């Protein structure tokens, strides 16, 4: 730039600053004779071309090195994905594409969301279950020869054996189980159970919001802790990331114990970021248990204007199934803290509370059999007459998609209730990309339009039911830590079917001929979202 100005000066032009004055070195050059100016030009301007060339070389080398580093990292990550991860092929391909097309961004996303380090969790789980031996009370277990199981058809017997094989869980026959589909009533039952606690309160939640509802429940826990009740509160590090020290401090000062399941901000756990506890568990005195799909917060009571009405399903249990639910909590608590929970108040002898046969089942990436994925696959394949499924996130794996379509094709009536709107719009669009294949097979699809459908239920042949935290998507079935209750009970199935039929009144049914006429932009958006469904 200076060289250009000096060359222009040799042609008789004068160089001025903004004020019209020539000063400094440039001013001296401007005031010089043409011959003097030319000498100055040679003196000052000669290094500029060389520096420019070196600058260009360094700039190009930086770009080349950056490119080589980026694609070197890409090759390493792709090799890692292929050789060290046990994934579905579709998921593997999706991650490879993300890493290859976005070398830095895709690689960073994979490091945070694609790596599942579960070996330490598996070891802790084995240690926790080993520590439970001798401390679990004698449960009122029943066999396939005992009623009511002996009265069910053979495919239900197969489901009992499958669940026992997947999670080493037994069927207990002394349970009283109530089903609730109103979130305000669910919250009231949780509050009543906490207030009635005499010895211990154990809570595990994916999302606990520090809003009006979260504060009220926290204050109840503080009250009970000050009364001498042992309070243990375990929350997920990502789902409950807004629980600040200010929120937690009064709870800890009251004597309650708190722990985080894989802290979202922890550098030590940074490669386990993708592993989350999606469980919702409340166990009081080892005698009363609540579990299902509802988190804690104002929005889950329908008080968020944007989301509107919130539909969920939760269970209130008494009997041996509570001890099984307590075991799930104690294993998670041991993993998070290393503390073994012991004592007769945490595991009291079960009292016969009813006659419902049930199995409490847990699942997560620390298991080798993909517990809930395998359970749902087996249940749908064994269905003879009817499948009723409600879920908040519908993104089926290839296996579950085939199971639904095959069941419908062989004459089973398969009905789905899925959200029309969601707190995660991307997932709704991905789910719709599967509608064509499902509708062609004869599956009936209903989109819930009253508000948010957050219920997670599956009813098979009006006698087998599953209620819990797992959704019908890869994240719940392959990545998250989930819990559910399997019930072999005609009355429970009837209640859930009634809830399903009531929900149908707030749904729009998807008809194939209408769905095929949707705009191309909708088809494009759905298919783009489907590309990422294996990694959702």
Secondary structure, DSSP 8 states (H G I E B T S, - for coil): -HHHHHHHHHTT-----TTS---HHHHHHHHS-HHHHHHHHHHHHHHHHHHHHHHHHHHHHHHHHHHHHHHHHHHHHHHHHHHH----HHHHHHHHHHHHHSHHHHHHHIIIII----HHHHHHHHHHHHHHTTTS----B--TTSTTGGGS-HHHHHHHHHHHHHH----EEEEEEEEE--HHHHHHHHHHHHHT-SSEEEEEES-B-SSHHHHHHHHHHHHHHHTT-EEEEEEETTTTTT--HHHHHHHHHTT-EEEEES-TT-STTGGGTT--B---EEEETTTEEEEES--BSGGGGT--TTT-EEE--EEEEESHHHHHHHHHHHHHHHHHH-----STTTS--------EEEEEEEE-TTSSS-HHHHHHHHHHHH-SSEEEEE-S-EE--HHHHHHHHHHHHTT-EEEEEEESS-S-HHHHHHHHTTHHHHHHHT-EEEEE-SEEE---EEEETTTEEEEES--EEHIIIIISBEEEEEEE-HHHHHHHHHHHHHHHTTEEE--HHHHTTS-HHHHHHHHHHHHTGGG-
